[in-house]
Amino acid sequence: MTAPRPEDDTGLQGPYEQRAYGADGAFVAAVEGLADPLNDPLPEQHTSPWFRSDTAQDDTGTGVSQDAPPVDGARPQAYGGPEQPQGAPDEWYDPEGYQRDWYGAQQAPAPVPAAVPAPAPDPGPRRVTVTPPVPDETLGLRTADTRRIVAEPHGRSGPPEGPAPTGRSDPAEPFEPSRRSEPAAEPITGGRAERRRAAKGRGRRPAPASAAAATPAAPLSRMEARRAAKAAKDSPAVVASRVVGEVFISLGVLMLLFVTYQLWWTNVRAEQIAGRETDKIQEEWAKGAGKPGVFAPGQGFAIMHIPKLDVVVPIAEGINKEKVLDRGMLGHYGEGKLKTAMPEDKQGNFAVAGHRNTHGEPFRYVNTLTPGDPIVVETRDAYYTYEMTSVLPQTSPSNISVIEPVPVGSGFDKPGRYLTLTTCTPEFTSTYRLIVWGKMVDERPRSEGKPKALVG
């Protein structure tokens, strides 16, 4: 601590000498003459709050005043400072002496060995924290200088000089990718209400520019509205192309549905109908009905078995497309000029027709039969077994000679008990007819059981 100042000749002690202001009202007049009574020093007082005492200890601790003039009468210089004039007050600023007086002699810290600096990572964007200046209302007393400093955040009217911040407070600090650079907060210099509004708006997102700039459009005039409505309407070409496109789409959907119906649904329905008709024929046989003779058109009277094709299909009288063929059954040529023999006849040609595609398609793979393959016709009283002998791949639909008692082109040259199968060809068309012939090789009553072709 600085030693107290010595008493003067009058015995008074303290910083103020009474003899300077001994007259009545002299001290008050001196105070009123100051520009700033709180900060300006009184006359003959020290102008700096930190000054070296006349009796401050030197570096050796002997108590010798460092302000004592040297032997030759010259005043010392404060740490290399400029020489003071002879008429200056007995004081001068000494920061090292002030540190020594208040905190004692400080030992110099031991030198730290320099470490090899590690390569700094990529700094990247960093957050810059700017502390706003303390508002004027949070402090008690203010002077003219401090009020000016608070009013000017940077201590002057212009912005701070020097290079702009790089975004990193410490260059040696490692980079954190998760931290993003944010704009520095602007200092708030307004009142309390302004600071509250600013604090509430910090966590909110700024409104998009489009929303801020959106303004209601001015209403259109009647003429402009008509023009806009006319421009919005489609041209006749666009309308026509749209109608044509919708028509083609509708046709495509209808064709797809028709193909699905023809290729899939007709087979499902025909197989169901043929299966019920087969059960019906077998029930009538069990009751003793269905004797050989003349049958009504569409009436089922026999069942054909083709073991190689795994086909079991009923045979009805007539070749009517809707009543017989489209129901998944085989039709017997038994009317008019197309009348043929029955299986139980002693000679003749038993001819039947059936679909090759769609509607049950019982003759779908009839073209794969080879000579010797068995074909069995089952009636109420007997089983008639035929063997396939020849095939005619293609002929005209009007060629009825293929179903004559001695079919033309079959290779038979005399009357006998023959079988003829007719169907359409090529597949999915009815342009031509495919003919398959067979010759009866066995007749077995039902009482003797099933023939070998059905048992094996």
C-alpha positions, 0 to 999 in steps of 0.5 A: 500500500502507498504510505500516507503523506507526511503532515504539513507544517500546520499539523493538518493531515490529508489530501486537502491543505486547509491553508489553500482554502482557509478563507470562508467560501473559498472551497465552495467557490473552487468546486463551483468553478469546476466543469465536472465536479465529480471527476475534475480534480481540485486545484493543487490535487493529483490529476491521475488516480494512480500516482507514485507516492513520495515514500513508495518502496523501490525494487529493493524494498528499502523504502527509498522514494523513487520520486526523490530527485537525483543528486544533481537535482534532475527529476527521474523519468518514469520507465523511459517516459519523457522528462517532466518539466520542473514546474509539473506536480510531484506525481507520475504514472507508474503501472509497475509500481502500482502493481507492486504496491497493491499485489506485491512483487510477482515472480516471472512465470516459468517458461513453458516449452513450446509444443509442436502445433498440430495441423488445424482442421478445416475451420469451416463456418463458425458461430460468432457471439457478439455481446451487445453493450449494456443498456444505459438503464442498468447502471447507476451514475453516468458521466458525459464520457460514459453516456457518449460511449453507451450511445455509440456502441463502438465508442465512435460514430463510425463502424469498427476499423480493422479486418472483419471477423472470420467467424472463429473466436479461437483459431486453435479451436477444433472445427465442429461440423454441427455448428453453423455460422449465424449472423451476429446479433445487432446491439440493442440500444433502445428502451426496455420495451424495444429489448423485450420485442427483440428478445421475443423475435429471436427464436422466430423464423423470418416470413418468406419473401413471397408471403411478404410481397404478396399483394391482392391482385387488382380486379379485372374489368369486364372486357379483360375477364371475357378475354381471360375466359375465352383464352382459358377455353380449349380450342376445337382441335384440342376438344376433338383430339380429346374426344377421339382419344377417349373413344379409342380408350373406350374401344380398347377397354371393350376389346380387352373385355371381349377377349377376356370373355371369349378366351376365359369366361366362355370356357368356364361356363361351357365346362360347367354346363357340360359337366351338368349335362354329363351327370344328367345323362348318367342319371337317366341311364341309371333310371332306364331312360335314354334308349337308342332311337331318335333324339330331340335336337339338343338332347344328350344321349352319349359320352365320348372319352379320349384318354390321350387328351383327357377329354370326357364330353357329352354328345347331343343331337344336332350341331346347333351352335347356341344350343349344343356347341357353345354349351361345351358339348359335341354335336351329332350330324343327324339332320337333313343332308348331314344325317349320319349313322348312330354308334349302334348301327351295323354299318355307317359313319358316326360323325360329330363336331366340336369347338377347337377354341373357346366354349369348352374347346373339347377338340383343342388338341385333336390334331395331336392324335396318332393312328392307333389312339383309342376313342370310346363312345359310351351309351346307355347299353354299351361301350364302342371303341374306335382307333384313330386311322387318318387325319385331313389337316385342312379342308373347306367347310362346304366339303360334306363328303368327309362325313359320307358313309364311306368318307372321301379321303379317309382311306376307306374303300368299303362300307364299315363302322366308322367315326369322323371328328370335325373342328375348325382350323387354324386355331381361333379361326373358322376358315377351314375344317380339320378332319380326324377319322377312326374305325370301330375295333370293339363293342362291349356291353355295359354289363361286361364293364369298361373297355381296356382303353378306359381301365388302363 
